[in-house]
Structures are given as structure tokens and as C-alpha cells.
Amino acid sequence: MSDIGISFPFWVMPLLIGALYWPVFLGFAVVFALLAVITRRRIRITMLVLSFLALLPILFIPVVGLVSEIAHSRDRAAWARTHETLSAARRIGGLDVPTGTEVTWTDDAHSGVAALEFAGPATLLGVMLAGRLENVDGRWWSGTLAEATRIDGWDCAAGDVWLSPEAHLMRCVLASGGADRGLAIPAGTEVAIAPSHHVGELRLPTDRTMALPPIGATLPPGGSLFFRADGVVERAYAPSGTTLRVGGIDLQYDVVWTDLHPPANADPGADLQRPNSVRGELASDATLDGAVVPAGTMVDVDITTGTAHTLPKR
């Protein structure tokens, strides 16, 4: 399907109404004409004028066609200035782009590439790609892997992939399980890779779980894990209908890891640091310190002792 946009000036709308509803206007014109025949002279002139006015929108139908063709031609010309299909392979923006690729430029001067549409599977950025490759704000390339591919030590499944301009992996879905800082990450997990080449964010598939050794818990199916820029865990997320059980307490939604302060010389590949506690929302009523606490209450769970206490409301 073409992505050429077509637009019309506001004054064309009355003409379009005439073109769309001409049978109605024609009917009015005939009725007024017949009334002109059977009425007296003074009223006859009025009826003839009304008949002419009813016919007027119909007379503009050819004008609508002309205006439409002019607008369409103008849009096609604008589209052609920023789109080009390569008749021969060419190096563009540091990429060896194959013959037959449709290039979408960022502007008429062709100062940058907005997207590439491949005629078939093409090898760019060190991987086999298919379909469309988009330049996202000059920060990364978003495309589709034509086949399962190992990138920067990660086994990525065929499908969506993000790659940096330097061809490093930024995001994909794992074709097979992977390991990172003490985590055994299952196949089917969507991972976002930080500049350190370690996981910066992950989301499990809806049929897999993952152990979280630092807090002695299991991330539920569809759950997510988010990391700070310094590589420590910021929070886990248990989607609706699931819970994250920590120290015998079922928590839901966002579960924040607290008091994490890695040493300045910490090994970025070392196993994840254990937090002092996690904070989250009770998934169900619980008895804490002899009192029943309702679901939805924010609590802090000590990782060492497994005890929990409520947090003051904000």
C-alpha cells in the first residue's frame, strides 16, 4: 500500500459535497424546474433560480477531478523527492545497501536516512535483515531479523531487533536461554541490552518464570525486571493476575529493591547484589504483627529475616 498522503484545501469541501451527493442536488433541480413550469411568472423565476443553484454543485464535478489530480501530483512529487529505489548497490550512512532497496530520506537534500525497505533478505550491521529497517532518531536501527542470530553473545530469535549504529545489540527476543549476573534467563524473553552489554531490562514470555536468587523469589510469567544505569536492579514487576512471593508475602505490581549501593570498583559482570529489603503492594490480606493488613497496603519485606512491616501512606 502506498504511503503517499493526499490533502485538499478547505475550499474544496463544498465541491466534494456536490460530487458525492449529486443525485440529491439533481433531484432538487428537477423538482424546482417542474414547479417553474406550473407556477406563475414571479414564482417561476424563483423556481428557475433555485433549480440553477441546485445544479451548480454538479457542474463543479469536473473541477473536483482537476483539483484532485493536481493535489495528487503535488503529493507524488513531494514523496518522490524523499524516496528512492536503488538501481545499484550503494554505501549510505556507513551501510552497504543492496540493489532494489527503497530508501526513505529525512529531507529533500538527502542529508540522512529515515528508513530502508529491502527487496529481499539483506546483510547489514552484521546480521541478516528482512523488510523495513528504521533509523530511530539517529540513536538506533529498528528492524527484523530474517533468521535466528547470535549477536554480542545473545541468541536472538527471528523477528524484531534493535541495533546500535555500531552494530551492537540493543533489544531482541531470545531464541534460547541466556545467563547474566547470576540470572538464568529463559528462551522467549525480550531483553534490552545496556551499553555495558549486560541486561538493562527484560520481560518474560507468558509461559515461563525466572528465579531471582538475590531475593529468593520467582519472577512470574510475563514479569519484568528493570535495572538502574549502574547495573543494579531497580524493581521487578508482576503483571495483573500474578504475584511475586518474597519471604512468604505475596506482592503485586511494582516491587522495588532498596538500599543497593554497589562499590565504585564493582565488577559489572558479577552476580546481582542482594537488597536489604523490597517494597511492594500486598496482593491479598495478610497478618503482620498480629494485625490483619488489607490487600493493596504498601509493605517493606526484609530479605534476611523475611519479616514485613507496613509503610506509612504518602
N, C-alpha and C positions, 0 to 999 in steps of 0.2 A: 504494500500500500504506500502511495506517495505521501511524503510529509510536507508537500508544498502547501502553504497556507493561502487562503483566498479571503480577502476582506473587501468591503464595499463602503463608500462614503454614506453618511446618514441620509443624504437626499435621495438615494436610490431606493429607499424603503417604500415610498408610495408607488414607484414603478413596479417593484416586486409584488406589491399587493395587487396591482392591476393584472400582472402576468399570472398570478396564482388564482385569482378569483374572477377571471374574465367572463366565465359563463353567467355569473351573478350580474355583473355590470351589463352584459349583453341583454339579459332578460329585462332589466330595468329600462334599457334603451328602447326595446321593442314595445314595452307597456306604455312608455311615455309617447312614443310615436303613434301608437294606436289611439291614445287619448287625444292627441293633437288632431287626428282625423275627425273625431266625432264631437269635438268641443268647439265653442265659439272662438272668434279670431283672437281676442285678447288672451284667453286661456290657452289657445292653440300655440301662440308664440312662446308662452312659458313652458308648455309641454315639449316643444321642439328644442328649446334651450336645455331643458333637463335631459332630454334624450341625447343631445350632443355631449353634455357633461358626463353622462354615463358611458358614452363610447370613448371618451378621451383617454382613460387609463388603458383601454385595449389598443388604441393607436400607438401607445408608447411601448408595446411589447418588443418591436424590433430594436428600440433604444436600449431596453434592458439587455437584450442579447449582445448588443455592441459594447455596452458598459462592462458586462460580464467578461467578454473576451479581452477587452483592454486590461481589466484588473488581473485576469488570469495570466496574461502575457507579462505584465509587470512583475507578478509574483514568481513566475517561472524564471525570469531574467535574474531576479534577486537570488533565487535558490541556486541558479547555475553559477553565480559568482562565488558562492561559498561551498560548492560541491564539485568534485572532480573524480572521474573514474580513470585510474592509471592504465595507460596503454603499454607501459613498460615498467619493470621494477624500478624503484627509486628509494634513495635514503632520505627519510624525512624525520626530523627531530631525533636523530640518533638511532632510528629504527630502519631496518631494511624491509620496506613494504613491498609485497609481491604484486605482479601484474593483475589487473582486474579488480583491485581493491577500490572501493568508493571512499574517498577522503572527504570529510566534513571539516572545513577550515573555520577558525574562530572569527575571521573577518574577511572582507573583500581583498585585503592586501596579502592574505595567506600567511600571516605572521605566526600562526600556531595551529596545531591540530586539535580539533574538538573530539573527533571520533574517526574510527576506521571500520568499514564494513567489508569483511573478507568474502571473496567469491567461493572460497573453499578453505579447508584447514590450512593454517599458516603458522610458521615458526617465528615468533617474535619474543623478545625478553627471555629467551632461553627455554620456552615451552611451546607446545602445540596448541594454538588457539583456533576457535571457530566462531562464526557470527560476528558480533559487534564488539569492538574494543573502545571504551570511552576514556577520555582524559578528564579526570575529576579535579578541577581547579588547579591543575598543574602539580598536584600532590601525589596522585597515584593513578594507575590504569585499572579500570574495571572491565573484566572480560569473561570469557567462558573457556575453560579447558576442554579441548577436544577429547582428551583421554586422561586416565589416572596418571599423575605425575608426581615424582619426588622433587620437592623444592626446599632448599635450605634444611634438609633433614626431616621434612614433614611429608608424609604420603597423602597427597590431595586427590580427592575424587574428581572425576569429570564433572564439570559444571562451573558455577560461579567462582571467580577468583579475583583477588586484588593483588596487584604487584606494584612495587615502588618503581620510580624511574630508573633505579639501579638494578632492577630485576630481582629484588628480594621479595619474599612472600610477606604479605600483609594480612590476608584473610582467605580462608578456604574451608571446605568441609573435608574432614579426614576420611580417607578410603580405608585405612587400617588404624589400629590403636597406636597411640604415641605416649611418650613419657616426658615429664618436665618437672623438675624440682620436687620429686617425690610423689607426683600425681601420675596415676595410670589412666590416661585419657582414652575413652573408648572410640571405636570407629563410628562415624556418623556425626561426631561433634563438630560444630562450627567454631573455629579458633581464629582469633585476631592476634597477630604476632607483633610484639613491640620492637622498637629499634635494637633492643638487646638480643633479638632472635628468640626470646622466650615468650610464652603466652602472656598476653596483656588482657585477654578477655576470652571466655569460652561459653558455649551454650550446648548442653547435651541434647541428643535426639530424644524423642518422646518414648523410646523403648529401652533406654539404657540409664544406669545410675553410675556414680563415681564416688569412690571413697575419698574422704577428706581427713587424712591421718592427723594433721595438726590439732583438730578439734574432736577427733574420734566420732565423726558423723559421716553420713552418706548423703551426697547431693542427689535429690530425687530426679526422676525422668523430666527432661525439659528444663532442668535447673541451669542457672548461670553462675559464673564466678568472675569477679571483676578485680583487677589489680591496680595498685597505685603506680605512679611513674617510677618509684624506687623499687618496684618489683614485689612488694609485699601485698597480701590480699587486702582489699578494701572491704568487700562484702560478698556474700553469697545471696542468691535469690531463688526462692522456692515458688514456682508458679501456682496459680489458683488451683485448689484441689489437692495439693501436695504439701508436705511438711518437711522440715529439717529438724531431726531429733538430736538434741545436744544435752548430754548429762541427764537423760530421762525426761527432758522437757521438749515438747513439740512446738516449734516455732514456724511461722508462716511469713511469706513475702520476703522483705529485705532483712538479712541477718548480718549485722555489722561486726567486723573483727576489731577489737580495741587494743590500745596500748602496744602498738607494734612500732619499734624503733630500731631498725637494722643498723649494725655498726657501719661506720663510714667505709671500711675496707672489706665489707661483706662480699663473698663470692656470689655473683649474680646467678650462678647455676646451682647453688646449694639448695637443700631441701627447704621447704617453706617453714617460716618461723611460727611457733605456736603462740597464739594471742593469750593474754591474761584472761580474757573473757569475750563473750559475744553478746550482742544486744539485738533483741528482736521482739516480735509481737506474738503473744500466746495464740496458738491455733485453736485451743479449746480451754475450758475451765480447768484450773489446776489448784492444788492445795499447796501453799507456800507459807512456812512458819505457822502452820496450824490454821490458816485462814484460806477460804476459797477465793481465788482470784479469777475474775471473768475473762473469757476469751477476748483478745484484742488489746489486753494490757501489755505495755512495754516492760520487758524484764531484762535483767543482766544475769547471764549464766557464767559462773566461774568455771574455767576449763579444768583446773586442778582438782577441785573438790566436787564439781557437779552441782553445787547449790545455786539457787536462783533467788533474786530479790527484785521487787518491783522498782521501777524508776518513776520519779515524780513527773506528773503531767506537765507538758510545756505550756 
